[in-house]
Amino acid sequence: MKIGILKEEKNPPDKRVPLSPHQCKYILDNFENVQIIVKSSDIRCFSDEKYKEMGVLVKNDISDCDVLLGVKEVPKSSLIPNKMYFYFSHTIKKQEYNRDLLQKMIELNIQMVDYEALKGSDNKRILGFGRYAGIVGAYNGFLTYGLKFGKYNLKAAHKCESRKEVDLELENIKLSNEKIILTGKGRVANGALEILNSANIKEVSKEDFISKIFTEAVFCRLDTMDYNVRKDGSPSDKYDFYNHPEKYKSSFMKYAKRTDVFIAGHFFGVGSPYLFTREDAKSDDFNIKVVADISCDIDGPVASTIRPSTIEKPIYGYNPITESEDDFTKNGVVAVMAVDNLPCELPKDASEDFGYEFIKEILPSLLSKDSNSIIEKATICANGDLTSEFEYLRDYVEGN
């Protein structure tokens, strides 16, 4: 099998890669009958020379490869007919802006495997950049807090050479008795947890977080059922919540009144109650001063997230009274960090983390008969049509 590493062509440029130079060498050394060709690129976090040093062939034409690996969407004009592609296509939720991309892939008889759809026997996603979204998001939350109150300065994550430098920067944090909430139990929240632990922030229980006064900075981690309760007052149950979210309301305000920094790393399901609304943010009980919204659902469950921010300008202010943007350093204005491509700030580390999981979980299936059907179930289109797994996209593809 001949595997090609695509050049990322989507704007703004993405420096991440599906496989690092060392990972390519590992594959070449440990898997028989596999070739890897890397398309030349001047934007990658790893230079062409780094790949060449590992004995990997680098050239401009990779059209003779069987399988093509990328990260972001491939421009329609660059698609090669009759190939197998792996990348994040952003089509499985019927995203309007990529309808024509899926139409083109079907037209060109491309087998499209979406990383987002690769799932294990437990139906959980196998691949993603969520861990590094959490790591950078939590770090940026501390960066934002320091800037809002002039307490300290941290180097921007995207200016750090690696995760190691990020951890060193955390030593510059100066906190007193701040209270921090982290939502989520998945890969994103686990990444954020790594930063909280690296910063030596003490974890406390929900009960203590609400009722006690501390002389040091502390954090509390919340799961879905910690801030959603039945409207009728009957016992709450997560399976009932997942099936009937309309029967629930948010109880997040009991935490918001005690919280200085909120790190949002949760998954928000359609139909679920918002954690806090714009009206909630107007309340005298609302105490949150900084929101690091890693989930970044615009005009959604976190009312202060009214737009995504950028790596270059990661912070904006949300004025709860006017419900509009304002100077984030002002009193009463919530400082919001809502960068929607956080892993791009540490592209080398994020790429290596992703590549490791690809080699461990997906490559064996790719090189064999896919006996566990992981790849088959993640294939959106093949043989000039949608696959049965993604038949629900029929109206989307046909423009209905």
C-alpha positions as CSV (number, residue, x, y, z in Angstrom):
1,M,0.0,0.0,0.0
2,K,1.2,3.5,-0.9
3,I,0.2,6.1,1.6
4,G,0.3,9.8,0.7
5,I,0.4,12.7,3.2
6,L,-1.5,15.7,1.8
7,K,-0.4,19.3,1.8
8,E,-3.0,21.3,3.8
9,E,-4.6,23.8,1.5
10,K,-7.5,25.3,3.5
11,N,-7.3,28.9,4.6
12,P,-6.3,30.0,7.2
13,P,-3.3,27.6,6.9
14,D,-3.2,24.7,9.2
15,K,0.2,23.5,10.3
16,R,-0.9,20.1,11.6
17,V,-0.2,16.8,10.0
18,P,-1.7,13.3,10.4
19,L,1.7,11.7,10.8
20,S,5.0,13.2,12.0
21,P,8.4,12.3,10.4
22,H,9.3,9.9,13.3
23,Q,5.9,8.2,12.9
24,C,6.4,7.8,9.2
25,K,9.7,6.2,9.9
26,Y,8.1,3.9,12.5
27,I,5.6,2.7,10.0
28,L,8.2,2.1,7.3
29,D,10.3,0.1,9.8
30,N,7.5,-2.0,11.3
31,F,5.0,-2.6,8.5
32,E,5.8,-4.6,5.4
33,N,4.8,-3.6,1.9
34,V,4.0,0.0,2.9
35,Q,5.4,3.1,1.2
36,I,4.8,6.7,2.4
37,I,5.1,9.7,0.2
38,V,4.7,13.2,1.6
39,K,3.6,16.1,-0.6
40,S,6.0,19.0,-0.3
41,S,4.7,21.8,1.9
42,D,6.1,25.1,3.2
43,I,3.5,25.5,6.0
44,R,3.7,22.3,8.0
45,C,5.0,22.3,11.5
46,F,7.5,19.7,10.3
47,S,9.6,20.7,7.4
48,D,10.1,18.7,4.2
49,E,13.7,18.2,5.4
50,K,12.6,16.5,8.6
51,Y,10.7,13.9,6.6
52,K,13.6,13.4,4.3
53,E,15.9,12.9,7.3
54,M,13.7,10.0,8.3
55,G,14.0,8.4,4.9
56,V,10.6,9.5,3.7
57,L,10.1,10.4,0.1
58,V,8.9,14.0,-0.4
59,K,7.6,15.2,-3.8
60,N,5.0,17.4,-5.4
61,D,3.0,14.7,-7.1
62,I,1.4,12.0,-4.9
63,S,-1.3,11.0,-7.4
64,D,0.1,7.4,-7.5
65,C,-0.8,6.8,-3.9
66,D,-3.6,4.5,-2.9
67,V,-4.6,6.2,0.4
68,L,-4.3,10.0,1.0
69,L,-4.2,11.3,4.6
70,G,-4.9,14.9,5.5
71,V,-6.3,17.0,8.4
72,K,-8.7,19.6,7.1
73,E,-11.0,19.5,4.1
74,V,-9.4,19.1,0.7
75,P,-10.3,21.7,-1.9
76,K,-12.5,20.3,-4.6
77,S,-10.0,21.3,-7.3
78,S,-7.3,19.2,-5.6
79,L,-9.3,16.0,-5.2
80,I,-7.9,13.0,-7.1
81,P,-10.5,10.6,-8.6
82,N,-10.8,6.9,-7.5
83,K,-8.7,7.4,-4.3
84,M,-9.3,6.6,-0.6
85,Y,-9.2,9.7,1.5
86,F,-9.0,10.3,5.3
87,Y,-9.6,13.7,6.7
88,F,-12.2,15.8,8.7
89,S,-14.8,16.4,6.0
90,H,-17.3,18.4,8.1
91,T,-20.2,16.9,6.2
92,I,-21.7,14.3,8.6
93,K,-23.8,17.0,10.4
94,K,-25.1,18.3,7.0
95,Q,-22.9,21.4,7.1
96,E,-24.2,23.6,4.3
97,Y,-20.7,25.0,3.5
98,N,-19.4,21.5,2.5
99,R,-22.3,20.1,0.6
100,D,-20.6,20.6,-2.7
101,L,-17.4,19.0,-1.4
102,L,-19.3,15.8,-0.7
103,Q,-21.1,16.0,-4.0
104,K,-17.7,16.2,-5.8
105,M,-16.3,13.3,-3.9
106,I,-19.2,11.1,-5.0
107,E,-18.8,12.3,-8.5
108,L,-15.1,11.4,-8.5
109,N,-15.7,7.9,-7.1
110,I,-13.7,8.7,-4.0
111,Q,-13.9,6.6,-0.9
112,M,-14.1,9.1,1.9
113,V,-13.3,8.0,5.5
114,D,-14.1,10.7,8.0
115,Y,-11.9,10.7,11.2
116,E,-14.9,12.0,13.1
117,A,-16.8,8.9,12.3
118,L,-14.2,6.4,13.3
119,K,-15.6,4.7,16.4
120,G,-14.7,1.7,18.6
121,S,-16.9,-1.1,19.9
122,D,-18.1,1.3,22.7
123,N,-19.3,3.7,20.0
124,K,-16.8,6.4,21.2
125,R,-14.7,8.3,18.8
126,I,-11.2,6.9,18.3
127,L,-9.4,9.9,16.7
128,G,-9.5,13.6,17.3
129,F,-7.5,16.6,18.4
130,G,-9.7,17.1,21.5
131,R,-7.0,16.5,24.0
132,Y,-4.9,19.4,22.7
133,A,-8.0,21.6,22.3
134,G,-8.4,21.1,26.1
135,I,-4.8,21.7,26.9
136,V,-4.5,24.9,24.9
137,G,-8.0,26.1,25.9
138,A,-7.3,25.8,29.6
139,Y,-3.9,27.4,29.2
140,N,-5.6,30.3,27.3
141,G,-8.1,30.6,30.2
142,F,-5.2,31.3,32.6
143,L,-3.6,33.6,30.1
144,T,-6.9,35.5,29.8
145,Y,-7.4,35.8,33.6
146,G,-3.9,37.2,34.0
147,L,-4.5,39.9,31.3
148,K,-8.0,40.8,32.6
149,F,-6.7,41.6,36.1
150,G,-3.1,42.5,35.3
151,K,-1.9,39.9,37.7
152,Y,0.7,38.1,35.4
153,N,1.6,37.5,31.8
154,L,1.8,34.2,30.0
155,K,3.4,33.7,26.6
156,A,0.8,32.9,23.9
157,A,0.5,29.1,23.4
158,H,1.1,29.5,19.6
159,K,4.5,31.2,20.4
160,C,5.6,28.3,22.6
161,E,7.8,25.7,20.9
162,S,6.1,22.8,22.6
163,R,3.8,21.5,25.4
164,K,6.9,21.5,27.6
165,E,7.3,25.2,27.2
166,V,3.6,25.7,28.0
167,D,4.1,23.8,31.3
168,L,7.0,26.0,32.1
169,E,4.9,29.1,31.5
170,L,2.4,27.9,34.0
171,E,5.0,28.7,36.7
172,N,4.3,32.4,36.1
173,I,0.6,32.1,37.2
174,K,-0.2,34.1,40.3
175,L,-3.5,33.2,42.0
176,S,-4.9,33.7,45.4
177,N,-8.3,32.1,46.2
178,E,-9.9,31.9,42.8
179,K,-12.5,29.2,42.1
180,I,-12.5,27.4,38.7
181,I,-15.2,25.2,37.2
182,L,-14.4,22.7,34.5
183,T,-17.2,21.0,32.6
184,G,-17.0,17.7,30.8
185,K,-15.7,14.2,31.1
186,G,-14.4,13.5,27.6
187,R,-11.1,14.0,25.8
188,V,-11.3,17.8,25.7
189,A,-12.0,18.1,29.5
190,N,-9.2,15.6,30.2
191,G,-6.8,17.8,28.3
192,A,-7.9,20.8,30.3
193,L,-7.4,18.7,33.5
194,E,-3.8,18.1,32.5
195,I,-3.2,21.9,32.6
196,L,-5.0,22.4,35.9
197,N,-2.9,19.6,37.4
198,S,0.3,21.1,35.9
199,A,-0.6,24.4,37.5
200,N,-1.0,22.6,40.8
201,I,-4.6,23.8,41.3
202,K,-6.3,21.8,44.0
203,E,-9.5,19.8,43.1
204,V,-12.4,20.0,45.5
205,S,-15.9,18.4,45.7
206,K,-19.0,20.1,44.3
207,E,-20.3,20.5,47.9
208,D,-17.1,22.2,49.1
209,F,-16.9,24.4,46.0
210,I,-20.3,25.8,46.7
211,S,-20.2,26.1,50.5
212,K,-16.6,26.7,51.6
213,I,-14.1,29.6,51.4
214,F,-10.6,28.7,50.4
215,T,-7.2,30.4,50.9
216,E,-5.9,29.0,47.7
217,A,-7.1,28.6,44.1
218,V,-9.3,25.5,43.6
219,F,-11.3,23.8,40.9
220,C,-14.3,21.6,40.6
221,R,-15.0,19.3,37.7
222,L,-18.7,18.9,36.7
223,D,-20.4,16.2,34.6
224,T,-23.7,16.6,32.7
225,M,-25.9,15.6,35.6
226,D,-24.2,18.0,38.0
227,Y,-25.9,20.9,36.4
228,N,-29.1,19.5,34.8
229,V,-32.2,18.7,36.9
230,R,-35.7,17.6,36.2
231,K,-38.2,20.5,35.9
232,D,-40.7,18.5,37.9
233,G,-38.3,17.9,40.7
234,S,-38.2,14.1,40.3
235,P,-34.9,12.3,40.5
236,S,-32.5,13.1,37.6
237,D,-31.0,10.3,35.5
238,K,-28.5,10.7,32.7
239,Y,-30.2,8.2,30.4
240,D,-33.5,9.9,30.9
241,F,-31.7,13.3,30.2
242,Y,-30.2,12.0,27.0
243,N,-33.6,10.8,25.8
244,H,-35.7,13.6,27.1
245,P,-33.6,16.8,27.5
246,E,-36.7,18.9,27.2
247,K,-37.8,17.7,30.6
248,Y,-34.7,19.3,32.2
249,K,-33.5,22.7,33.3
250,S,-30.0,24.0,34.1
251,S,-28.9,24.3,37.7
252,F,-25.5,25.8,36.7
253,M,-26.2,29.1,38.4
254,K,-25.5,27.6,41.8
255,Y,-21.9,27.2,40.6
256,A,-21.8,30.4,38.6
257,K,-22.4,32.5,41.7
258,R,-19.2,31.0,43.2
259,T,-17.0,30.8,40.1
260,D,-14.3,33.1,38.9
261,V,-13.1,31.1,35.8
262,F,-15.2,28.8,33.8
263,I,-13.5,26.3,31.5
264,A,-16.1,24.8,29.1
265,G,-15.0,21.4,27.9
266,H,-18.4,19.7,27.7
267,F,-20.3,18.2,24.8
268,F,-23.6,20.0,24.2
269,G,-26.5,17.9,22.8
270,V,-29.2,19.5,20.7
271,G,-32.2,20.2,22.8
272,S,-30.3,20.3,26.1
273,P,-30.8,23.3,28.4
274,Y,-28.3,26.1,28.1
275,L,-25.8,26.2,31.0
276,F,-26.5,29.9,31.5
277,T,-28.5,32.4,29.5
278,R,-28.1,36.1,28.8
279,E,-30.6,36.8,31.5
280,D,-28.7,34.6,33.9
281,A,-25.5,36.6,33.1
282,K,-27.3,39.8,34.1
283,S,-28.1,38.5,37.6
284,D,-26.3,39.8,40.7
285,D,-25.5,36.2,41.5
286,F,-23.5,35.7,38.3
287,N,-19.8,35.9,39.4
288,I,-17.9,34.4,36.4
289,K,-15.2,36.8,35.2
290,V,-13.4,34.7,32.6
291,V,-14.9,32.1,30.2
292,A,-12.5,29.7,28.3
293,D,-15.1,28.2,26.0
294,I,-13.3,25.3,24.4
295,S,-16.6,23.9,23.1
296,C,-17.3,27.2,21.3
297,D,-21.0,26.8,20.4
298,I,-21.9,30.2,19.2
299,D,-25.1,31.8,20.7
300,G,-25.5,28.5,22.5
301,P,-25.3,27.0,26.0
302,V,-22.7,29.5,27.2
303,A,-24.4,32.9,26.6
304,S,-21.2,35.0,26.6
305,T,-19.9,33.1,23.5
306,I,-21.3,35.4,20.8
307,R,-18.6,34.7,18.2
308,P,-15.4,32.6,17.8
309,S,-12.1,34.4,18.5
310,T,-8.8,33.8,16.7
311,I,-5.4,32.6,17.6
312,E,-4.0,36.1,17.0
313,K,-6.8,37.8,19.0
314,P,-8.0,35.2,21.4
315,I,-10.0,37.4,23.8
316,Y,-13.0,39.6,23.6
317,G,-15.3,41.0,26.2
318,Y,-19.0,40.2,26.7
319,N,-21.1,42.9,28.5
320,P,-24.0,41.2,30.1
321,I,-26.0,44.4,30.4
322,T,-25.8,45.4,26.7
323,E,-25.5,41.7,25.5
324,S,-22.7,42.9,23.2
325,E,-18.9,43.0,22.8
326,D,-17.0,45.3,25.1
327,D,-13.5,45.9,26.5
328,F,-12.7,42.7,28.4
329,T,-10.6,44.5,31.0
330,K,-13.7,46.5,32.2
331,N,-15.3,45.8,35.5
332,G,-18.5,43.7,35.0
333,V,-17.5,42.6,31.5
334,V,-16.8,38.9,31.1
335,A,-13.5,38.1,29.3
336,V,-14.2,35.4,26.7
337,M,-11.6,33.1,25.1
338,A,-13.4,31.2,22.3
339,V,-10.7,30.2,19.8
340,D,-12.3,27.5,17.5
341,N,-9.1,25.9,16.3
342,L,-7.1,25.6,19.5
343,P,-5.0,22.5,18.6
344,C,-3.4,24.6,15.9
345,E,-1.5,26.6,18.6
346,L,0.6,23.5,19.4
347,P,0.7,21.8,16.0
348,K,3.7,19.5,16.6
349,D,2.4,18.1,19.9
350,A,-1.2,17.8,18.6
351,S,0.0,16.1,15.4
352,E,2.1,13.5,17.3
353,D,-0.7,12.7,19.6
354,F,-3.1,12.2,16.7
355,G,-0.6,10.2,14.7
356,Y,0.1,7.9,17.6
357,E,-3.6,7.0,17.9
358,F,-3.9,6.6,14.1
359,I,-1.0,4.1,14.1
360,K,-2.4,2.2,17.1
361,E,-6.1,2.1,16.3
362,I,-6.6,2.6,12.5
363,L,-3.5,1.6,10.6
364,P,-3.8,-2.2,11.4
365,S,-7.4,-2.2,10.0
366,L,-6.3,-0.2,7.0
367,L,-3.5,-2.7,6.1
368,S,-5.7,-5.8,6.8
369,K,-9.2,-6.7,5.9
370,D,-10.8,-4.2,8.3
371,S,-12.2,-7.2,10.2
372,N,-13.8,-5.0,12.8
373,S,-15.4,-2.8,10.1
374,I,-14.1,0.4,11.8
375,I,-13.1,1.9,8.5
376,E,-16.2,0.6,6.6
377,K,-18.5,2.2,9.2
378,A,-16.7,5.5,8.9
379,T,-16.8,5.6,5.1
380,I,-19.2,8.3,4.0
381,C,-19.1,7.6,0.3
382,A,-17.7,5.0,-2.0
383,N,-18.3,3.5,-5.5
384,G,-19.9,6.8,-6.6
385,D,-22.6,6.9,-4.0
386,L,-23.3,7.3,-0.3
387,T,-22.7,4.2,1.9
388,S,-25.6,2.7,3.8
389,E,-24.2,4.1,7.1
390,F,-24.6,7.6,5.7
391,E,-27.8,7.2,3.7
392,Y,-29.3,9.9,6.0
393,L,-27.2,12.4,4.1
394,R,-29.2,11.7,0.9
395,D,-31.4,14.9,1.0
396,Y,-28.3,16.9,2.0
397,V,-26.3,15.7,-1.0
398,E,-29.2,16.2,-3.4
399,G,-29.9,19.6,-2.1
400,N,-33.4,18.9,-0.8
